[in-house]
Amino acid sequence: MFAPSGPPGRLHRYHFRSVWQLSAQPTVVYAVLERGEAYPRWWPQVREVVPLDDRSASARFRSSLPYELAVVATEVRRDPGGGVLEAEMGGDLVGRARWTVAPGAGGTRVVFEQDVELRKPALRRWALVGRPLFRINHALMMRAGRRGLAAWLARG
């Protein structure tokens, strides 16, 4: 079971959940999502993904707010039959992220869940006043990711 990291209510901990409906078939969507190094081609806020070995990569993200996050993501689960991709993260965000891909109305239902702790010192100092802005920033990034993936898939 994918469980939130650490005790609830801490200012630096976040749980995000996004649901995307896409018109492509689940196997096609899964195949795109499992290629992390290609994310910058279709997701504008994913600035760079550099493979480190066959299970991990460094990545840089930047959305609407003027800060960048850098992480190292290490694959902990790759289950094409179950439609699950899961990674542990270290760096500016520490925790887990998981994609779940399943058949949905007219194609595919994708669920992205992320349980992380913000570790970037400059952003931790802004935790109390910045938390609502960080959540909005994440929502905007996810919306752009869905749009980018839908356009990528439509190209065939």
N, C-alpha and C positions, 0 to 999 in steps of 0.2 A: 504494500500500500504506500502511496506517496503521501507523506505526512509533513506538515509544516515544520520548519527548523526552529528549534529553541522555544523558549516560553513566549506566549502571545503578549502583545501590548508593548513590546519594546520599540522605541522610536526608530531604531535602525533596521528593524526587520520588516520585510514586505512579503505579502502573498499576492501574486497576480494570477488572474485567470482570464483568458480570452478564448472566444469560440468563433471560428471562421467557417462559413459555408462556401464551398468551392464547387464549380461545375465539373471538374475533372474527376476521373476515377481514383479511388483511394490508393491503388498501387502506384499510379503516376505521381500523386501528391507526395506519398512517402518517399519515392525515389528522389524527388527534388529536395525534400527536407533533410534527407540523410547525407546530402552533399554540402556540408557546412562551408567549405571553401568557396562555393558558388553564391552564397547569400548576398555578397555585395553587388552581384549582377542584377538582382531583382528587389533587394531591400535597401533603400537609400540610406537608412540610419546605421546599417551595418557597414562600417567604413573599411574594415579589413579583417580577413580571417587567414591565418597562416598556419598550415599543418605543422605540428611538432613531431609527431610520429603517427602510427596507424590508429591511435585512439584519442589523441588530444590535439588541440590547436589553440593558438592565442587569437583573441578577437578584440576589436575596438568598436565601440558604439557611440553615436552622438545623435540626439534627437533635437528638439526645439530649443531647449535650454542650453546656455553656453558652458557646457561641461562635457567631457568625454569619459567613458568608462572603459577600462581595459581588464580583460579576464583571460584566464586559461581554463578552457572547458575540456573535461576528460569524460569520454563515453563510459557509462556504467551499464547501459542496457541498449541493445539494438535488437528489436524483435519485429521483423517484417510481418510475420504471421499475425501477431497481436496488434500491429500498427503502432508500436511504442518506440520512441527514441528518448533516452534520458541521459543527462550529463551532470556531473559535479562541476562546480565552478570555484575558482580561487582568484584572488586579485582584488579589484575594486568592489566586486560582489562575491560573496561566499555563500554557497548553498547548492541548490539543484534546480534544473529546468527539465521539463518533460513535454514532448509532443505526443499526442494520442490521435491517430488517424483512423477513421471508421467510415463506413458507408453512411450517407446522409441524404436528405431530400435533394434529389436532382444531381447527386454526385458524392461529395465528401464533406464530412464534419470533422474539423480539426480543432482540438483543444490544446491550448498552450497553458501550462501551469509553471509558476516559478515561485520558489520559496527561498529567499535570499536575505542576507544581512549586508547592508551597505558598509563598506570598509574604507572608502576613500575619505581621508581625514577632512579635507575642505568641505565635503558635502555632509559629513557627520556633524560638523559645527552648526549647520543650518537645519538640522533634523526637525526641530519643532515647527519653525515657520515654513520650511521648505517641503515638508511631507506632502501637503496637498498638491504643490506644483510638481513634485517628483511623480506622483500618481498620474496627473494629467499628462505629463511628458511621456510616461510609459504608454498610456492609452493612445496618444497620438502616434507613437512609434509602432504600436501594434496595428493600428488602422492602416498606416502606410505599408506595413509588411503584408497585410492581407491584400491590399490593392496591388502591390507589386507582384505578389505570388500569383494572383488571379491573371494579371496581364502576362506574366511569364508563361503560365500554363496555356493561355489562349493562343500564344505564338506557335504552340505545337511543338 
